[in-house]
Amino acid sequence: MGKIIILIFLIILINVCCAKKSKESKKASDGGSEKWKKKDVRDYNDADIERLFEQWEDADEDELEEDELPEWKKEPPKIDLASIDPNDPEGLLKMSKKGRTLMMFATVSGNPTNEETEKITQLWHSSLFNAHIETQRYVVGDNRVLFMLKDGAKAWDVRNFLVKQERCEEVSIEGQSYPGAGAKKDTTDKKTKKGKKTEL
């Protein structure tokens, strides 16, 4: 009986010693797990930088929600081919741009200054905002403005609004141009001017 107790005691003692040794060896290899954290960044050696990098990688391993992912990591929208109308190519484009950033251009008619373009397009931007369509607007020329939409599917609603505006000459989405109300006005003005010139 006494031999069994001594044997159990020896096994426990060996396990405690092994655990203590493994902790000490780990601390030695880490350079003291807390020591390197307290160091000045300028005193970091390669091993400290490697540990720091590993910590950052571990922190990044937490998976983000779908809506928090950057756009290039998100899955492309799933398109139901059965619901596509072959006579409506815009419908397919809308589906493919849903939830994707899209840029579109608008041209102001006439010969506006940069300030005029700023004022006119600010009104358009405000109207779109009031219609709950979120856009970002950048004036990129004297008569040209860029609208950026986070949800590209709404671009065609924006286009429908813009082409009805008096001073909108043209809207361009994905390389496709759409004439605005201002384009018709410009062409009629040019025709009347030409007619007057021939009369002289």
Secondary structure, DSSP 8 states (H G I E B T S, - for coil): -HHHHHHHHHHHHHHHHHHHHHHHHHHHHHT-TTHHHHS-GGG--HHHHHHHHHHHHHHHTS---GGGS-GGGS------GGG--TT-HHHHHHHHHTTS-EEEEEEESS---HHHHHHHHHHHHHHHHHTT--EEEEE-SSSEEEEEESSGGGHHHHHHHHTTSTTEEEEEETTEEEE-HHHHHHHHHHHHHHHHHHH-
